Amino acid sequence: MEERKIRAVEIAEQALDEAGRHGASAAEVGVDQGEGFSVTVRQGELETIEHNRDKSLGVTVYCGRSTGSASTSDFSSAAVRDTVKAACTIARYTAEDKANGLADQNRLATSFPDLELYHPWELSVEKASDLAFECEASARNADKRIVNSEGATLTTHGGQHIYANSHGFIGVNQTSRHSISCAVIGREGDSGMQRDFWYSISRLAPELDSPAIIGQRAAQRTLRRLGGRQVKTCQVPVLFEAPVASSLLSHFIAAIRGSALYRNASFLQESLGEQVFSSGIRIHEQPHLKRALGSTSFDNEGVATVSREIVEDGVLNGYVLDSYSARRLGLETTGNAGGVHNLTLDSGELDFDHLLGALGTGLLVTELLGHGINGVTGDYSRGAAGFWVEKGEISHPVDEITIAGNLKQMFRGIRAVGSDVDLRRAVRTGSILVDQMTVAGE
């Protein structure tokens, strides 16, 4: 890996030199390399083995305020020259935009702490297959009502990303990611079939859940959905289970992203300093957590990432901006080129069972379907499945329903956030209880 890193840095430097020779006033380069494999088993048989080894070079040049981009997967010197030449040619034919340009030099990262993001897994295909077989067998053998399987998959991947620009910045990120997943199908009598899944993901292989536990969890989640039915249309509290609750935060981030704001296409337009969540809600970024999936010391423009408070006591303190959108808005980048970094909604003291008690009578959502979100108005409507809850106890599974509301009201109506935080993605939250939504069924 060290030799590949040195070669990648050389390629980045060559591309920047070429951009200068072609008359570019500034340039930035991304060099990505990665390799890994995945193994999938199904019904007790090995189904697929996929090896991947990817590499790419992306070049963006600036001729004044005009910009052009080109990319290649060929790392030869001739290909690098041709790619830079193509980017420069494009730049000469594009209109100027005063917001174009590299990130300001004084915002670039100068410190690169070891965040322990790279932990390669020395794993043979045979061993990976054994682990996948164990996972699927655990699910299939859990109960006779498990009648089919979509398989179990083990994936391991490691790679590096190098970003460099003509300010003299060069940053290197080496990362690994490993996962095991399983999905099975259950049936009971004439009530129809149901499907569910479970997975574990980590930078570090020993931190993965065991294959047996993942398989058992997939089976349990499938079995509990058997016998699902609709409910009558009503307005009730809704509890979003942690694995789907992160989608609410994703909608929030989309609404405060610079690209939506400068286009005047957000329901949170001009909401800075206003109460957008219920009191007590805190949402913040933690980009320097060790081994976390959203950790990095610099963003996709080389800007230093910092821990920051986005929402405090329900009040919106900041947006999510890259350099371009910040200039369009007359603001400064927040170090979010490429997305957010371990966005965290602080949890409360209630565990999942106590959240059900706080819900009382209403709907527990465990799966969301479709994408019925209007980013301009905040109107929210999605297909859903889950469980009807009576007096704090799960009564029966529910499917073929729609939940609807408005994200502004939903955010202000968050009653509680559970302590069951899901750490398997770059957006971290426990289950979220919203005080009222429309549930459309029969």
LINVENKA-V948436 format. One line per field, one symbol per residue. phi: phi as a letter, one per 20 degrees, with the letter a starting at -180 (. if undefined). A space follows every 50 residues. Layout:
# LINVENKA-V948436
phi: ???
This chain:
# LINVENKA-V948436
phi: .ffffffffffffffffffffenffabbccccbabrbcccdblmcfdbcc dcbdbbcdccdcdmdecbcbbbdeefffffffffffffffffddffbfef pffggfeffcccffeledcfdfceffffffffgfffffffefafffdbbe occdccbcabcddbbffnecccddccbcbccbccccbcldendccbbbbc bafdgfefffgfffffffffffffefnfbecfgadbfcdeggfdffffff fffgfdfgffffelccfdgldgndfdcffneccbdcfdffmffdeaebef dnffecfbeecclnefeaedceffffffemcdgdmdfopeclfcefeeee effffgfffmdrddedbccmcedefeenfcbbfbbrbedclncfeafcbl ccdbacggffffefeacfeefedebeddbefdddfabeddcf
